[in-house]
Amino acid sequence: MDVTEQIIQLALFEDSGLGDITTESILPASRRGKGVIIAKESLVVAGIGVAKKVFSLLDPAIVSTSAFSDGAVVQKGEILFEAEGDLLCLLKGERVALNFLQRLSGIATLTRTFVETLDNPGVRLTDTRKTTPGFRSLEKDAVRAGGGYNHRMSLYDGILIKDNHIAVAGSIEKAVRSVRARTSHLMKIEVEVSNMDEVKQAIAANAEVIMLDNMDTKTMATAVAYIKGRAIVEASGNVCLSTLNGIAATGVDVISCGALTHQARSVDLSMRINPV
């Protein structure tokens, strides 16, 4: 079983694993029905495949279709998803499918707003690990659907030496040396810094990526000028729509933004189900 299927199975059990007393009382015998999910606002959709999986896990005979792919713009009033099959399973899957679609489309929609606001094609906008526990792979898919990029997926696939690591190691130089001695030459080492003294230490330690954490834009620009192409420069902290282009103008290569996931609101969708 893959991770997505495990997440969906957990969500289905949470909602109807012990039964659906309302629907089972109204539908004592099997009947066919059709459900349509309608956009109640304009949005960027994400999670179509997840919604299809919800219904197929309840009943493989349910046929789910959509005229849209993840990343597409859906206008208010448009039907973005249809499912036809056993009415009991459609009713059991309704809220679970909507929860996934609303949450993931909310992330994709907010990400698209950031991408369209960013007036600098040379700067890459990425997410962070500030995701809903258990939902990381889905939420990072939604960021890509919105036009953003993923930072590391987890602690296993990217090296990022942060302030707490530096405190434990004793210095940036010691932290970088320890990591470099134990990891592949194919992996870049990123170091988080918060002032110019730490920038200089990270450059002296030959860090390949330097994260400027919670710096003001004046200090960022000074840091970029000092680094002068010797490392990839990432900006993080206090990133929002109003600060985005000011940060980009400092010359950084990457802007990582936790708000893409932890500040996204669920979009407004509804599902209408009827017998056929």
Residue pairs with C-beta under 8 A, 6 or more apart in sequence:
1 9
3 137
4 50
4 53
4 137
4 138
5 53
5 57
7 134
7 135
7 138
8 50
8 53
8 54
8 57
8 96
8 100
9 57
10 134
11 54
11 96
11 99
11 100
12 54
12 57
12 58
12 92
12 93
12 96
15 92
15 95
15 96
16 92
20 88
20 91
20 92
23 87
23 88
23 91
23 92
24 88
27 87
27 88
27 91
30 86
30 87
30 88
31 86
31 87
31 88
31 275
32 84
32 85
32 86
32 87
32 275
32 276
33 84
33 85
33 86
33 87
33 90
33 273
33 274
33 275
33 276
34 82
34 83
34 84
34 90
34 273
34 274
34 276
35 82
35 83
35 84
35 90
35 94
35 271
35 272
35 273
35 274
36 79
36 81
36 82
36 271
36 272
37 51
37 79
37 80
37 81
37 82
37 97
37 98
37 101
37 269
37 270
37 271
38 77
38 78
38 79
38 80
38 269
38 270
38 271
38 272
39 74
39 75
39 76
39 77
39 78
39 79
39 80
39 267
39 268
39 269
40 76
40 77
40 268
40 269
40 270
41 76
41 267
41 268
42 73
42 74
42 75
42 76
43 73
43 74
43 105
43 106
43 108
43 109
43 267
44 71
44 72
44 73
44 74
44 105
44 108
44 109
44 111
44 112
44 145
44 146
45 68
45 69
45 70
45 71
45 72
45 73
45 74
45 80
45 101
45 105
45 108
45 145
46 70
46 71
46 101
46 104
46 105
46 107
46 108
46 141
46 142
46 145
46 146
47 70
47 100
47 101
47 103
47 104
47 105
47 138
47 142
48 66
48 68
48 69
48 70
48 80
48 81
48 101
49 70
50 97
50 100
50 101
50 104
50 138
51 64
51 66
51 81
51 97
51 100
51 101
52 64
52 66
54 93
54 96
54 97
54 100
55 62
55 64
55 83
55 85
55 89
55 90
55 93
55 97
56 62
56 64
58 86
58 89
58 92
58 93
59 85
59 86
59 89
61 85
61 86
62 83
62 84
62 85
62 86
62 89
62 90
63 83
63 84
63 85
64 81
64 82
64 83
65 81
65 82
65 83
66 80
66 81
66 82
67 79
67 80
68 74
68 80
70 108
70 141
70 142
70 145
71 108
71 144
71 145
71 146
71 147
74 80
80 101
80 269
81 97
81 101
83 90
83 93
83 97
84 276
87 273
87 275
90 273
91 273
94 271
94 273
97 271
98 269
98 270
98 271
99 266
100 138
101 267
101 269
102 266
102 267
102 268
102 269
103 132
103 135
103 139
103 142
103 264
103 266
104 138
104 139
104 141
104 142
104 145
105 142
105 266
105 267
105 269
106 264
106 265
106 266
106 267
107 139
107 142
107 143
107 146
107 260
107 261
107 264
108 142
108 143
108 145
108 146
109 146
109 264
109 267
110 146
110 259
110 260
110 263
110 264
110 265
111 125
111 127
111 142
111 143
111 145
111 146
111 147
111 148
111 260
111 264
112 146
112 147
113 241
114 125
114 146
114 148
114 241
114 244
114 257
114 259
114 260
115 125
115 146
115 147
115 148
116 147
117 241
117 244
117 245
118 125
118 244
118 245
118 248
118 255
119 245
119 248
120 245
120 248
120 249
122 253
123 248
123 252
123 253
123 254
123 255
124 149
124 253
124 254
124 255
125 148
125 149
125 254
125 255
125 257
125 260
126 143
126 148
126 149
126 150
126 151
126 254
126 255
126 256
126 257
127 139
127 140
127 143
127 148
127 149
127 150
127 151
127 256
127 257
127 258
127 260
127 261
128 151
128 236
128 256
128 257
128 258
128 260
128 261
129 136
129 151
129 152
129 154
130 258
130 261
130 262
131 139
131 140
131 261
131 262
132 139
132 261
136 153
136 154
137 153
139 261
140 150
140 153
143 149
143 150
143 260
143 261
144 150
146 260
148 260
151 158
151 256
152 158
152 160
158 187
158 188
158 190
159 179
159 183
159 187
159 188
159 189
159 190
160 190
160 191
160 192
160 211
161 169
161 172
161 175
161 176
161 179
161 189
161 190
161 191
161 192
161 207
162 192
163 192
163 194
163 213
165 175
166 172
166 175
166 191
168 175
169 175
169 178
171 201
172 191
172 193
172 198
172 201
172 202
172 205
172 207
173 201
173 204
173 205
175 191
176 189
176 191
176 202
176 205
176 206
176 207
177 205
179 189
180 189
183 189
188 208
188 209
188 232
189 207
189 208
189 209
190 207
190 208
190 209
190 210
190 211
190 234
191 198
191 202
191 205
191 207
191 209
191 210
191 211
192 211
192 213
192 236
193 199
193 201
193 202
193 210
193 211
193 212
193 213
193 223
194 212
194 213
194 214
194 215
195 215
195 219
196 219
196 222
196 223
196 226
199 210
199 212
199 223
199 226
199 227
200 226
202 210
202 231
203 210
203 226
203 227
203 230
203 231
207 231
208 231
208 232
209 231
209 232
209 233
209 234
210 223
210 227
210 231
210 232
210 233
210 234
211 234
211 235
211 236
211 256
212 219
212 220
212 223
212 233
212 234
212 235
212 236
212 252
213 236
213 237
214 236
214 237
214 238
215 223
215 235
215 237
217 246
217 247
217 249
217 250
220 235
220 247
220 250
220 251
220 252
221 249
221 250
221 251
223 233
224 233
224 250
224 251
224 252
225 251
227 233
232 253
232 254
233 251
233 252
233 253
233 254
234 252
234 253
234 254
234 255
234 256
235 247
235 250
235 252
235 254
235 255
235 256
236 255
236 256
236 257
239 247
239 255
239 256
239 257
239 258
239 259
240 259
244 255
244 257
247 255
248 255
